[in-house]
């Protein structure tokens, strides 16, 4: 069976079992470009590690203060 148009592919997908459809979905998602570049991801992870160190050393902001600040930003 050969499928070459979008309509044929859609029809073939409709005939897949739930397991095969899930496998196809996982494969399609794996083909997508990452939401951020490797450099951006590395920078994000470094920032998170820095924040973790700051929190562990007592340099963090209390959650109540964060909520107040966010509420103030949201009303601007």
PyMOL Python script that loads the backbone (N, CA, C, O; Angstrom):
from pymol import cmd

cmd.read_pdbstr("""\
ATOM      1  N   UNK A   1       0.848  -1.182   0.000  1.00  0.00           N
ATOM      2  CA  UNK A   1       0.000   0.000   0.000  1.00  0.00           C
ATOM      3  C   UNK A   1       0.888   1.237   0.000  1.00  0.00           C
ATOM      4  O   UNK A   1       1.749   1.401   0.864  1.00  0.00           O
ATOM      5  N   UNK A   2       0.671   2.079  -0.953  1.00  0.00           N
ATOM      6  CA  UNK A   2       1.454   3.300  -1.074  1.00  0.00           C
ATOM      7  C   UNK A   2       0.563   4.494  -0.765  1.00  0.00           C
ATOM      8  O   UNK A   2      -0.549   4.607  -1.280  1.00  0.00           O
ATOM      9  N   UNK A   3       1.067   5.377   0.077  1.00  0.00           N
ATOM     10  CA  UNK A   3       0.339   6.613   0.371  1.00  0.00           C
ATOM     11  C   UNK A   3       1.246   7.772   0.016  1.00  0.00           C
ATOM     12  O   UNK A   3       2.399   7.826   0.442  1.00  0.00           O
ATOM     13  N   UNK A   4       0.722   8.688  -0.760  1.00  0.00           N
ATOM     14  CA  UNK A   4       1.579   9.778  -1.201  1.00  0.00           C
ATOM     15  C   UNK A   4       0.949  11.157  -1.052  1.00  0.00           C
ATOM     16  O   UNK A   4       1.637  12.165  -1.213  1.00  0.00           O
ATOM     17  N   UNK A   5      -0.336  11.221  -0.750  1.00  0.00           N
ATOM     18  CA  UNK A   5      -0.960  12.523  -0.544  1.00  0.00           C
ATOM     19  C   UNK A   5      -1.328  12.669   0.920  1.00  0.00           C
ATOM     20  O   UNK A   5      -1.420  11.684   1.653  1.00  0.00           O
ATOM     21  N   UNK A   6      -1.531  13.886   1.329  1.00  0.00           N
ATOM     22  CA  UNK A   6      -1.909  14.141   2.718  1.00  0.00           C
ATOM     23  C   UNK A   6      -3.208  13.409   3.046  1.00  0.00           C
ATOM     24  O   UNK A   6      -3.327  12.827   4.124  1.00  0.00           O
ATOM     25  N   UNK A   7      -4.166  13.427   2.153  1.00  0.00           N
ATOM     26  CA  UNK A   7      -5.440  12.755   2.399  1.00  0.00           C
ATOM     27  C   UNK A   7      -5.226  11.257   2.591  1.00  0.00           C
ATOM     28  O   UNK A   7      -5.835  10.653   3.474  1.00  0.00           O
ATOM     29  N   UNK A   8      -4.359  10.649   1.767  1.00  0.00           N
ATOM     30  CA  UNK A   8      -4.087   9.216   1.911  1.00  0.00           C
ATOM     31  C   UNK A   8      -3.387   8.917   3.232  1.00  0.00           C
ATOM     32  O   UNK A   8      -3.680   7.919   3.891  1.00  0.00           O
ATOM     33  N   UNK A   9      -2.481   9.772   3.601  1.00  0.00           N
ATOM     34  CA  UNK A   9      -1.781   9.595   4.878  1.00  0.00           C
ATOM     35  C   UNK A   9      -2.769   9.709   6.033  1.00  0.00           C
ATOM     36  O   UNK A   9      -2.729   8.909   6.967  1.00  0.00           O
ATOM     37  N   UNK A  10      -3.652  10.697   5.974  1.00  0.00           N
ATOM     38  CA  UNK A  10      -4.652  10.866   7.028  1.00  0.00           C
ATOM     39  C   UNK A  10      -5.545   9.635   7.128  1.00  0.00           C
ATOM     40  O   UNK A  10      -5.847   9.174   8.229  1.00  0.00           O
ATOM     41  N   UNK A  11      -5.962   9.105   5.996  1.00  0.00           N
ATOM     42  CA  UNK A  11      -6.801   7.900   6.006  1.00  0.00           C
ATOM     43  C   UNK A  11      -6.048   6.722   6.603  1.00  0.00           C
ATOM     44  O   UNK A  11      -6.617   5.947   7.372  1.00  0.00           O
ATOM     45  N   UNK A  12      -4.771   6.581   6.256  1.00  0.00           N
ATOM     46  CA  UNK A  12      -3.966   5.494   6.802  1.00  0.00           C
ATOM     47  C   UNK A  12      -3.807   5.642   8.317  1.00  0.00           C
ATOM     48  O   UNK A  12      -3.867   4.655   9.049  1.00  0.00           O
ATOM     49  N   UNK A  13      -3.608   6.855   8.776  1.00  0.00           N
ATOM     50  CA  UNK A  13      -3.461   7.095  10.214  1.00  0.00           C
ATOM     51  C   UNK A  13      -4.738   6.720  10.949  1.00  0.00           C
ATOM     52  O   UNK A  13      -4.683   6.159  12.044  1.00  0.00           O
ATOM     53  N   UNK A  14      -5.874   7.022  10.364  1.00  0.00           N
ATOM     54  CA  UNK A  14      -7.156   6.686  10.996  1.00  0.00           C
ATOM     55  C   UNK A  14      -7.310   5.183  11.191  1.00  0.00           C
ATOM     56  O   UNK A  14      -8.037   4.749  12.085  1.00  0.00           O
ATOM     57  N   UNK A  15      -6.636   4.384  10.370  1.00  0.00           N
ATOM     58  CA  UNK A  15      -6.747   2.923  10.477  1.00  0.00           C
ATOM     59  C   UNK A  15      -5.747   2.330  11.469  1.00  0.00           C
ATOM     60  O   UNK A  15      -5.802   1.132  11.748  1.00  0.00           O
ATOM     61  N   UNK A  16      -4.850   3.129  11.999  1.00  0.00           N
ATOM     62  CA  UNK A  16      -3.856   2.635  12.949  1.00  0.00           C
ATOM     63  C   UNK A  16      -4.494   2.279  14.283  1.00  0.00           C
ATOM     64  O   UNK A  16      -5.505   2.856  14.685  1.00  0.00           O
ATOM     65  N   UNK A  17      -3.881   1.320  14.956  1.00  0.00           N
ATOM     66  CA  UNK A  17      -4.307   1.008  16.328  1.00  0.00           C
ATOM     67  C   UNK A  17      -3.888   2.162  17.232  1.00  0.00           C
ATOM     68  O   UNK A  17      -3.071   2.996  16.843  1.00  0.00           O
ATOM     69  N   UNK A  18      -4.441   2.207  18.421  1.00  0.00           N
ATOM     70  CA  UNK A  18      -4.092   3.265  19.377  1.00  0.00           C
ATOM     71  C   UNK A  18      -2.596   3.229  19.690  1.00  0.00           C
ATOM     72  O   UNK A  18      -1.962   4.276  19.820  1.00  0.00           O
ATOM     73  N   UNK A  19      -2.039   2.038  19.810  1.00  0.00           N
ATOM     74  CA  UNK A  19      -0.607   1.894  20.108  1.00  0.00           C
ATOM     75  C   UNK A  19       0.238   2.429  18.965  1.00  0.00           C
ATOM     76  O   UNK A  19       1.197   3.170  19.183  1.00  0.00           O
ATOM     77  N   UNK A  20      -0.126   2.047  17.733  1.00  0.00           N
ATOM     78  CA  UNK A  20       0.637   2.537  16.584  1.00  0.00           C
ATOM     79  C   UNK A  20       0.477   4.037  16.397  1.00  0.00           C
ATOM     80  O   UNK A  20       1.421   4.720  15.998  1.00  0.00           O
ATOM     81  N   UNK A  21      -0.704   4.548  16.680  1.00  0.00           N
ATOM     82  CA  UNK A  21      -0.928   5.990  16.556  1.00  0.00           C
ATOM     83  C   UNK A  21      -0.075   6.742  17.580  1.00  0.00           C
ATOM     84  O   UNK A  21       0.489   7.791  17.269  1.00  0.00           O
ATOM     85  N   UNK A  22       0.017   6.205  18.803  1.00  0.00           N
ATOM     86  CA  UNK A  22       0.856   6.829  19.831  1.00  0.00           C
ATOM     87  C   UNK A  22       2.327   6.802  19.412  1.00  0.00           C
ATOM     88  O   UNK A  22       3.055   7.773  19.617  1.00  0.00           O
ATOM     89  N   UNK A  23       2.758   5.682  18.824  1.00  0.00           N
ATOM     90  CA  UNK A  23       4.138   5.577  18.353  1.00  0.00           C
ATOM     91  C   UNK A  23       4.399   6.574  17.229  1.00  0.00           C
ATOM     92  O   UNK A  23       5.456   7.203  17.187  1.00  0.00           O
ATOM     93  N   UNK A  24       3.450   6.718  16.333  1.00  0.00           N
ATOM     94  CA  UNK A  24       3.588   7.691  15.246  1.00  0.00           C
ATOM     95  C   UNK A  24       3.656   9.110  15.797  1.00  0.00           C
ATOM     96  O   UNK A  24       4.472   9.914  15.346  1.00  0.00           O
ATOM     97  N   UNK A  25       2.813   9.415  16.758  1.00  0.00           N
ATOM     98  CA  UNK A  25       2.812  10.746  17.376  1.00  0.00           C
ATOM     99  C   UNK A  25       4.173  11.036  18.016  1.00  0.00           C
ATOM    100  O   UNK A  25       4.727  12.123  17.848  1.00  0.00           O
ATOM    101  N   UNK A  26       4.700  10.058  18.746  1.00  0.00           N
ATOM    102  CA  UNK A  26       6.007  10.245  19.385  1.00  0.00           C
ATOM    103  C   UNK A  26       7.090  10.473  18.338  1.00  0.00           C
ATOM    104  O   UNK A  26       7.967  11.318  18.520  1.00  0.00           O
ATOM    105  N   UNK A  27       7.028   9.718  17.241  1.00  0.00           N
ATOM    106  CA  UNK A  27       8.028   9.891  16.188  1.00  0.00           C
ATOM    107  C   UNK A  27       7.919  11.271  15.543  1.00  0.00           C
ATOM    108  O   UNK A  27       8.930  11.942  15.335  1.00  0.00           O
ATOM    109  N   UNK A  28       6.693  11.694  15.227  1.00  0.00           N
ATOM    110  CA  UNK A  28       6.503  13.006  14.594  1.00  0.00           C
ATOM    111  C   UNK A  28       7.028  14.105  15.511  1.00  0.00           C
ATOM    112  O   UNK A  28       7.712  15.022  15.057  1.00  0.00           O
ATOM    113  N   UNK A  29       6.710  14.016  16.795  1.00  0.00           N
ATOM    114  CA  UNK A  29       7.177  15.029  17.745  1.00  0.00           C
ATOM    115  C   UNK A  29       8.693  15.031  17.855  1.00  0.00           C
ATOM    116  O   UNK A  29       9.294  16.081  18.078  1.00  0.00           O
ATOM    117  N   UNK A  30       9.319  13.869  17.701  1.00  0.00           N
ATOM    118  CA  UNK A  30      10.785  13.802  17.782  1.00  0.00           C
ATOM    119  C   UNK A  30      11.447  14.448  16.571  1.00  0.00           C
ATOM    120  O   UNK A  30      12.637  14.760  16.609  1.00  0.00           O
ATOM    121  N   UNK A  31      10.697  14.648  15.511  1.00  0.00           N
ATOM    122  CA  UNK A  31      11.238  15.243  14.293  1.00  0.00           C
ATOM    123  C   UNK A  31      11.199  16.765  14.316  1.00  0.00           C
ATOM    124  O   UNK A  31      11.810  17.420  13.472  1.00  0.00           O
ATOM    125  N   UNK A  32      10.479  17.326  15.285  1.00  0.00           N
ATOM    126  CA  UNK A  32      10.350  18.775  15.370  1.00  0.00           C
ATOM    127  C   UNK A  32      11.632  19.404  15.907  1.00  0.00           C
ATOM    128  O   UNK A  32      12.365  18.789  16.683  1.00  0.00           O
ATOM    129  N   UNK A  33      11.883  20.613  15.491  1.00  0.00           N
ATOM    130  CA  UNK A  33      13.032  21.352  15.982  1.00  0.00           C
ATOM    131  C   UNK A  33      12.818  21.671  17.457  1.00  0.00           C
ATOM    132  O   UNK A  33      11.691  21.934  17.876  1.00  0.00           O
ATOM    133  N   UNK A  34      13.876  21.651  18.236  1.00  0.00           N
ATOM    134  CA  UNK A  34      13.718  22.010  19.648  1.00  0.00           C
ATOM    135  C   UNK A  34      13.233  23.451  19.793  1.00  0.00           C
ATOM    136  O   UNK A  34      13.507  24.301  18.946  1.00  0.00           O
ATOM    137  N   UNK A  35      12.519  23.705  20.866  1.00  0.00           N
ATOM    138  CA  UNK A  35      11.959  25.031  21.105  1.00  0.00           C
ATOM    139  C   UNK A  35      13.057  26.063  21.345  1.00  0.00           C
ATOM    140  O   UNK A  35      12.857  27.253  21.101  1.00  0.00           O
ATOM    141  N   UNK A  36      14.209  25.613  21.822  1.00  0.00           N
ATOM    142  CA  UNK A  36      15.320  26.531  22.038  1.00  0.00           C
ATOM    143  C   UNK A  36      16.602  25.882  21.547  1.00  0.00           C
ATOM    144  O   UNK A  36      16.705  24.658  21.462  1.00  0.00           O
ATOM    145  N   UNK A  37      17.556  26.706  21.232  1.00  0.00           N
ATOM    146  CA  UNK A  37      18.832  26.196  20.745  1.00  0.00           C
ATOM    147  C   UNK A  37      19.613  25.572  21.900  1.00  0.00           C
ATOM    148  O   UNK A  37      19.287  25.766  23.071  1.00  0.00           O
ATOM    149  N   UNK A  38      20.641  24.827  21.544  1.00  0.00           N
ATOM    150  CA  UNK A  38      21.487  24.230  22.582  1.00  0.00           C
ATOM    151  C   UNK A  38      22.125  25.310  23.445  1.00  0.00           C
ATOM    152  O   UNK A  38      22.270  25.140  24.655  1.00  0.00           O
ATOM    153  N   UNK A  39      22.505  26.418  22.823  1.00  0.00           N
ATOM    154  CA  UNK A  39      23.108  27.525  23.574  1.00  0.00           C
ATOM    155  C   UNK A  39      22.089  28.112  24.553  1.00  0.00           C
ATOM    156  O   UNK A  39      22.414  28.385  25.709  1.00  0.00           O
ATOM    157  N   UNK A  40      20.856  28.302  24.081  1.00  0.00           N
ATOM    158  CA  UNK A  40      19.805  28.838  24.960  1.00  0.00           C
ATOM    159  C   UNK A  40      19.513  27.875  26.106  1.00  0.00           C
ATOM    160  O   UNK A  40      19.327  28.295  27.248  1.00  0.00           O
ATOM    161  N   UNK A  41      19.476  26.591  25.794  1.00  0.00           N
ATOM    162  CA  UNK A  41      19.226  25.599  26.837  1.00  0.00           C
ATOM    163  C   UNK A  41      20.342  25.595  27.870  1.00  0.00           C
ATOM    164  O   UNK A  41      20.080  25.521  29.071  1.00  0.00           O
ATOM    165  N   UNK A  42      21.584  25.673  27.408  1.00  0.00           N
ATOM    166  CA  UNK A  42      22.721  25.709  28.333  1.00  0.00           C
ATOM    167  C   UNK A  42      22.660  26.947  29.220  1.00  0.00           C
ATOM    168  O   UNK A  42      22.938  26.869  30.417  1.00  0.00           O
ATOM    169  N   UNK A  43      22.299  28.081  28.640  1.00  0.00           N
ATOM    170  CA  UNK A  43      22.184  29.317  29.418  1.00  0.00           C
ATOM    171  C   UNK A  43      21.067  29.204  30.446  1.00  0.00           C
ATOM    172  O   UNK A  43      21.222  29.649  31.584  1.00  0.00           O
ATOM    173  N   UNK A  44      19.948  28.614  30.056  1.00  0.00           N
ATOM    174  CA  UNK A  44      18.836  28.431  30.987  1.00  0.00           C
ATOM    175  C   UNK A  44      19.245  27.525  32.139  1.00  0.00           C
ATOM    176  O   UNK A  44      18.986  27.841  33.301  1.00  0.00           O
ATOM    177  N   UNK A  45      19.883  26.404  31.825  1.00  0.00           N
ATOM    178  CA  UNK A  45      20.318  25.489  32.881  1.00  0.00           C
ATOM    179  C   UNK A  45      21.325  26.148  33.815  1.00  0.00           C
ATOM    180  O   UNK A  45      21.281  25.930  35.026  1.00  0.00           O
ATOM    181  N   UNK A  46      22.228  26.947  33.266  1.00  0.00           N
ATOM    182  CA  UNK A  46      23.196  27.659  34.105  1.00  0.00           C
ATOM    183  C   UNK A  46      22.484  28.644  35.026  1.00  0.00           C
ATOM    184  O   UNK A  46      22.841  28.774  36.197  1.00  0.00           O
ATOM    185  N   UNK A  47      21.484  29.332  34.501  1.00  0.00           N
ATOM    186  CA  UNK A  47      20.713  30.280  35.315  1.00  0.00           C
ATOM    187  C   UNK A  47      19.968  29.560  36.430  1.00  0.00           C
ATOM    188  O   UNK A  47      19.910  30.041  37.562  1.00  0.00           O
ATOM    189  N   UNK A  48      19.407  28.416  36.106  1.00  0.00           N
ATOM    190  CA  UNK A  48      18.671  27.651  37.121  1.00  0.00           C
ATOM    191  C   UNK A  48      19.614  27.137  38.212  1.00  0.00           C
ATOM    192  O   UNK A  48      19.267  27.147  39.393  1.00  0.00           O
ATOM    193  N   UNK A  49      20.802  26.691  37.812  1.00  0.00           N
ATOM    194  CA  UNK A  49      21.779  26.229  38.801  1.00  0.00           C
ATOM    195  C   UNK A  49      22.230  27.379  39.700  1.00  0.00           C
ATOM    196  O   UNK A  49      22.395  27.206  40.908  1.00  0.00           O
ATOM    197  N   UNK A  50      22.428  28.558  39.096  1.00  0.00           N
ATOM    198  CA  UNK A  50      22.809  29.734  39.873  1.00  0.00           C
ATOM    199  C   UNK A  50      21.696  30.086  40.858  1.00  0.00           C
ATOM    200  O   UNK A  50      21.962  30.373  42.025  1.00  0.00           O
ATOM    201  N   UNK A  51      20.463  30.062  40.390  1.00  0.00           N
ATOM    202  CA  UNK A  51      19.329  30.371  41.266  1.00  0.00           C
ATOM    203  C   UNK A  51      19.239  29.360  42.405  1.00  0.00           C
ATOM    204  O   UNK A  51      18.949  29.723  43.545  1.00  0.00           O
ATOM    205  N   UNK A  52      19.487  28.099  42.092  1.00  0.00           N
ATOM    206  CA  UNK A  52      19.450  27.069  43.132  1.00  0.00           C
ATOM    207  C   UNK A  52      20.509  27.336  44.195  1.00  0.00           C
ATOM    208  O   UNK A  52      20.237  27.220  45.390  1.00  0.00           O
ATOM    209  N   UNK A  53      21.714  27.692  43.761  1.00  0.00           N
ATOM    210  CA  UNK A  53      22.781  28.007  44.726  1.00  0.00           C
ATOM    211  C   UNK A  53      22.405  29.208  45.594  1.00  0.00           C
ATOM    212  O   UNK A  53      22.636  29.214  46.803  1.00  0.00           O
ATOM    213  N   UNK A  54      21.821  30.225  44.954  1.00  0.00           N
ATOM    214  CA  UNK A  54      21.422  31.418  45.703  1.00  0.00           C
ATOM    215  C   UNK A  54      20.345  31.082  46.734  1.00  0.00           C
ATOM    216  O   UNK A  54      20.399  31.544  47.873  1.00  0.00           O
ATOM    217  N   UNK A  55      19.373  30.279  46.325  1.00  0.00           N
ATOM    218  CA  UNK A  55      18.323  29.896  47.267  1.00  0.00           C
ATOM    219  C   UNK A  55      18.887  29.087  48.430  1.00  0.00           C
ATOM    220  O   UNK A  55      18.512  29.296  49.584  1.00  0.00           O
ATOM    221  N   UNK A  56      19.787  28.166  48.117  1.00  0.00           N
ATOM    222  CA  UNK A  56      20.385  27.338  49.170  1.00  0.00           C
ATOM    223  C   UNK A  56      21.218  28.162  50.143  1.00  0.00           C
ATOM    224  O   UNK A  56      21.385  27.767  51.297  1.00  0.00           O
ATOM    225  N   UNK A  57      21.745  29.305  49.695  1.00  0.00           N
ATOM    226  CA  UNK A  57      22.555  30.153  50.570  1.00  0.00           C
ATOM    227  C   UNK A  57      21.730  31.246  51.249  1.00  0.00           C
ATOM    228  O   UNK A  57      22.281  32.126  51.910  1.00  0.00           O
ATOM    229  N   UNK A  58      20.405  31.186  51.083  1.00  0.00           N
ATOM    230  CA  UNK A  58      19.535  32.143  51.752  1.00  0.00           C
ATOM    231  C   UNK A  58      19.354  33.458  51.016  1.00  0.00           C
ATOM    232  O   UNK A  58      18.831  34.412  51.593  1.00  0.00           O
ATOM    233  N   UNK A  59      19.766  33.537  49.769  1.00  0.00           N
ATOM    234  CA  UNK A  59      19.671  34.781  49.014  1.00  0.00           C
ATOM    235  C   UNK A  59      18.356  34.912  48.251  1.00  0.00           C
ATOM    236  O   UNK A  59      18.155  35.888  47.528  1.00  0.00           O
ATOM    237  N   UNK A  60      17.478  33.958  48.402  1.00  0.00           N
ATOM    238  CA  UNK A  60      16.234  33.974  47.639  1.00  0.00           C
ATOM    239  C   UNK A  60      15.219  34.969  48.168  1.00  0.00           C
ATOM    240  O   UNK A  60      15.426  35.607  49.200  1.00  0.00           O
ATOM    241  N   UNK A  61      14.128  35.085  47.446  1.00  0.00           N
ATOM    242  CA  UNK A  61      13.017  35.952  47.826  1.00  0.00           C
ATOM    243  C   UNK A  61      11.886  35.057  48.310  1.00  0.00           C
ATOM    244  O   UNK A  61      11.561  34.056  47.672  1.00  0.00           O
ATOM    245  N   UNK A  62      11.296  35.415  49.426  1.00  0.00           N
ATOM    246  CA  UNK A  62      10.192  34.628  49.970  1.00  0.00           C
ATOM    247  C   UNK A  62       9.042  34.577  48.973  1.00  0.00           C
ATOM    248  O   UNK A  62       8.794  35.541  48.248  1.00  0.00           O
ATOM    249  N   UNK A  63       8.346  33.451  48.942  1.00  0.00           N
ATOM    250  CA  UNK A  63       7.260  33.268  47.980  1.00  0.00           C
ATOM    251  C   UNK A  63       6.183  34.335  48.125  1.00  0.00           C
ATOM    252  O   UNK A  63       5.573  34.730  47.132  1.00  0.00           O
ATOM    253  N   UNK A  64       5.940  34.807  49.335  1.00  0.00           N
ATOM    254  CA  UNK A  64       4.951  35.856  49.537  1.00  0.00           C
ATOM    255  C   UNK A  64       5.360  37.143  48.810  1.00  0.00           C
ATOM    256  O   UNK A  64       4.521  37.831  48.228  1.00  0.00           O
ATOM    257  N   UNK A  65       6.652  37.454  48.852  1.00  0.00           N
ATOM    258  CA  UNK A  65       7.167  38.626  48.161  1.00  0.00           C
ATOM    259  C   UNK A  65       7.063  38.450  46.645  1.00  0.00           C
ATOM    260  O   UNK A  65       6.736  39.392  45.924  1.00  0.00           O
ATOM    261  N   UNK A  66       7.340  37.250  46.177  1.00  0.00           N
ATOM    262  CA  UNK A  66       7.213  36.965  44.736  1.00  0.00           C
ATOM    263  C   UNK A  66       5.772  37.187  44.298  1.00  0.00           C
ATOM    264  O   UNK A  66       5.523  37.817  43.270  1.00  0.00           O
ATOM    265  N   UNK A  67       4.833  36.677  45.065  1.00  0.00           N
ATOM    266  CA  UNK A  67       3.408  36.842  44.722  1.00  0.00           C
ATOM    267  C   UNK A  67       3.018  38.318  44.679  1.00  0.00           C
ATOM    268  O   UNK A  67       2.289  38.748  43.785  1.00  0.00           O
ATOM    269  N   UNK A  68       3.504  39.084  45.642  1.00  0.00           N
ATOM    270  CA  UNK A  68       3.206  40.513  45.676  1.00  0.00           C
ATOM    271  C   UNK A  68       3.783  41.211  44.448  1.00  0.00           C
ATOM    272  O   UNK A  68       3.111  42.023  43.813  1.00  0.00           O
ATOM    273  N   UNK A  69       5.026  40.890  44.120  1.00  0.00           N
ATOM    274  CA  UNK A  69       5.663  41.518  42.959  1.00  0.00           C
ATOM    275  C   UNK A  69       4.939  41.163  41.660  1.00  0.00           C
ATOM    276  O   UNK A  69       4.705  42.028  40.815  1.00  0.00           O
ATOM    277  N   UNK A  70       4.590  39.897  41.510  1.00  0.00           N
ATOM    278  CA  UNK A  70       3.886  39.471  40.290  1.00  0.00           C
ATOM    279  C   UNK A  70       2.533  40.149  40.198  1.00  0.00           C
ATOM    280  O   UNK A  70       2.136  40.591  39.119  1.00  0.00           O
ATOM    281  N   UNK A  71       1.825  40.238  41.302  1.00  0.00           N
ATOM    282  CA  UNK A  71       0.527  40.922  41.300  1.00  0.00           C
ATOM    283  C   UNK A  71       0.682  42.375  40.902  1.00  0.00           C
ATOM    284  O   UNK A  71      -0.147  42.910  40.165  1.00  0.00           O
ATOM    285  N   UNK A  72       1.733  43.018  41.381  1.00  0.00           N
ATOM    286  CA  UNK A  72       1.982  44.429  41.023  1.00  0.00           C
ATOM    287  C   UNK A  72       2.333  44.561  39.544  1.00  0.00           C
ATOM    288  O   UNK A  72       1.894  45.504  38.885  1.00  0.00           O
ATOM    289  N   UNK A  73       3.108  43.641  39.029  1.00  0.00           N
ATOM    290  CA  UNK A  73       3.456  43.695  37.590  1.00  0.00           C
ATOM    291  C   UNK A  73       2.225  43.480  36.729  1.00  0.00           C
ATOM    292  O   UNK A  73       2.080  44.099  35.675  1.00  0.00           O
ATOM    293  N   UNK A  74       1.344  42.607  37.175  1.00  0.00           N
ATOM    294  CA  UNK A  74       0.162  42.264  36.383  1.00  0.00           C
ATOM    295  C   UNK A  74      -0.840  43.418  36.316  1.00  0.00           C
ATOM    296  O   UNK A  74      -1.653  43.473  35.393  1.00  0.00           O
ATOM    297  N   UNK A  75      -0.792  44.333  37.274  1.00  0.00           N
ATOM    298  CA  UNK A  75      -1.742  45.424  37.300  1.00  0.00           C
ATOM    299  C   UNK A  75      -1.213  46.687  36.632  1.00  0.00           C
ATOM    300  O   UNK A  75      -1.906  47.704  36.603  1.00  0.00           O
ATOM    301  N   UNK A  76      -0.023  46.638  36.107  1.00  0.00           N
ATOM    302  CA  UNK A  76       0.550  47.825  35.440  1.00  0.00           C
ATOM    303  C   UNK A  76      -0.013  48.021  34.082  1.00  0.00           C
ATOM    304  O   UNK A  76       0.360  48.968  33.390  1.00  0.00           O
TER     305      UNK A  76
END
""", "prot")
cmd.dss("prot")
cmd.show_as("cartoon", "prot")
cmd.util.cbc("prot")
cmd.orient("prot")
